[in-house]
Amino acid sequence: MPGLVYNRGATPSRVLMPLPKLVSIDGNQYLQIMGSQEVTQGTAVGKFVTESGLSDMPGASDRLNGANGSSGWTPVFAPEQDGTRSLLRVPDWMGGTGAKPQTGLYLAPGGYVPAKANAFNFNIAKRIENHNIRTGAGSNYALTFTEPFTVPPRVLPAAIGSVSGRPNQAVATNITATGCTIETYRLRASLLSLGGALLDAVSGVDVDVLVVEA
């Protein structure tokens, strides 16, 4: 710590050492000068500057790192089955100080969520349903899944066959956890001079529908 050096003729140079004290104001730590001590230059090497003077060993009040902060909380995970889904739930927290975080949460890709429907599914094997349907009057077919899913699944429809050489197309809409709508179309024209294919609704189309758990 810098000090004021001065000479007294032939006497050795002496140093005026400020004596600081660590104080806490509004939760912040500061060094406050409580006095000073005059010492011969060189004799302060290896000493600790405390509020009461130079010392071979500092006291607890001379620490500059302040008080220890609060300990963080560690989640306790428990597996939970939700139908065919495997989830991780947080029934409790351990090791922290202060107010305990909310329990009963589920682990999700973005963090912790309260709703199990938004939790990450740790299953490696996904439940799969395969449906073969034939659209009737109009182009829409209301498909009900064999068993409800917890969250809306992925639906991959593939239309079979073609009309006049133009392939049929199928799309899945209104997908929920219990079912979806399969719509079938065919190309109206093979020339794309208008910037894109025009579609006509078509009925009587065979469609294979693959439903994969999300």
Sequence and secondary structure as in RCSB ss.txt:
>XXXX:A:sequence
MPGLVYNRGATPSRVLMPLPKLVSIDGNQYLQIMGSQEVTQGTAVGKFVTESGLSDMPGASDRLNGANGSSGWTP
VFAPEQDGTRSLLRVPDWMGGTGAKPQTGLYLAPGGYVPAKANAFNFNIAKRIENHNIRTGAGSNYALTFTEPFT
VPPRVLPAAIGSVSGRPNQAVATNITATGCTIETYRLRASLLSLGGALLDAVSGVDVDVLVVEA
>XXXX:A:secstr
   EEEEETTEEEEEEEEEEEEEEETTEEEEEEEEEEEEETTTTTT EEETTEEESS  GGG SS S      EE
EEEEEEETTEEEEEEEEEES  SS   SSEEEETTEEES GGGS    SS  EEEEEEE  SSSEEEEE SS  S
S  EEEEEE  EETTEEEEEEEES  SSEEEEEEEEES S  TTSS  EEE  S EEEEEEE  
